[in-house]
Amino acid sequence: MMVLKFYLCISFEDLSIVVSKTPMYKQFCHIPLDQDAPTDTAMMKITKKYGLEIIQQLKLNDNFIRELRKQKIIKGRKLRVDTTVIESNIAYPTDAELLFKGVQKLETTMTTIKEKCGQNVRKYAKKNERNEAKTS
């Protein structure tokens, strides 16, 4: 659970709730699906008992990555991070824009699936067909 705590960057209280409600995290932590995760106070006591230094000395992240490499789940290439900060105006997406982009993505995916299944697919949108009909 400490790997998840460091990975998700959350508090003990949030960690307990997230692990209890997420079957994938329960399986990762070897907690039976019919049981709840340890409480936040229990995890704090364990951390206090063994000390945060001991947990950090275990290098959980390094051991975890080494094991993933060994099992060939990841390639373990180097990661570069650029921390340059540039001030700029950010245009945050609206709900309507996100919905529109989602609909577009679904439409292109469905078109691709229909083409692969051998169905006839319209090559132009209805809007373009109406404009062509008006100009003719």
SVG drawing of the C-alpha trace seen along z (x, -y; Angstrom):
<svg xmlns="http://www.w3.org/2000/svg" viewBox="-30 -34 48 47">
<polyline fill="none" stroke="black" stroke-width="0.4" points="0.0,0.0 3.0,-2.3 3.8,-2.0 0.3,-3.2 0.6,-6.0 3.8,-7.3 2.5,-6.7 -0.8,-8.4 0.6,-11.1 -2.3,-10.9 -2.9,-10.9 -3.3,-7.7 -7.0,-8.5 -7.5,-8.8 -5.4,-5.8 -7.6,-3.6 -10.7,-4.8 -9.3,-4.4 -7.9,-0.9 -11.2,0.2 -13.2,-0.9 -10.9,0.2 -10.7,3.9 -7.6,3.5 -5.7,1.8 -7.0,4.5 -5.6,7.2 -2.3,5.3 -2.0,5.0 -3.0,8.7 -6.1,7.8 -9.1,10.2 -12.0,8.6 -14.4,9.3 -12.3,7.4 -11.7,3.7 -8.3,2.1 -6.5,1.3 -7.6,-2.0 -5.6,-5.1 -4.7,-5.0 -3.4,-1.5 -1.2,-2.5 0.1,-5.6 0.9,-3.4 2.9,-1.0 4.7,-3.8 5.5,-5.4 6.6,-2.0 9.0,-1.2 9.8,-4.8 9.5,-6.6 13.2,-6.3 13.0,-2.4 10.2,-2.5 12.2,-4.8 15.4,-2.7 13.5,0.2 13.5,-1.7 10.1,-0.3 10.0,-2.1 13.4,-0.8 12.6,2.8 9.2,2.5 10.7,1.2 13.4,3.9 10.8,6.6 8.8,5.2 11.9,5.2 12.7,8.8 9.2,9.9 9.5,7.8 6.4,5.8 8.3,2.6 11.5,1.9 12.9,-0.3 14.2,-3.0 15.5,-6.3 13.0,-9.0 13.8,-12.7 11.8,-15.4 12.1,-19.1 11.1,-21.4 11.2,-24.6 8.3,-26.9 6.9,-29.4 4.1,-31.7 1.2,-31.5 -2.5,-31.9 -4.3,-28.5 -7.6,-27.9 -9.3,-25.4 -11.7,-23.1 -15.4,-23.5 -17.8,-20.6 -19.3,-21.2 -15.9,-21.1 -15.0,-17.9 -18.3,-16.3 -17.9,-17.4 -14.4,-16.0 -15.6,-12.7 -18.4,-12.5 -16.0,-13.1 -13.6,-10.4 -16.5,-7.9 -17.6,-8.8 -14.2,-8.2 -13.8,-5.0 -17.2,-3.7 -16.5,-4.7 -13.2,-2.7 -14.9,0.3 -17.7,0.2 -15.1,0.0 -13.2,3.0 -16.5,4.9 -17.2,4.2 -20.2,1.8 -20.7,-1.2 -19.7,-4.4 -20.6,-7.9 -17.5,-9.8 -18.9,-13.3 -20.8,-14.8 -24.5,-15.8 -23.5,-19.5 -21.3,-19.2 -24.0,-17.4 -26.5,-20.2 -24.0,-22.9 -23.3,-21.0 -27.1,-20.6 -27.6,-24.4 -24.8,-25.3 -25.9,-22.9"/>
</svg>
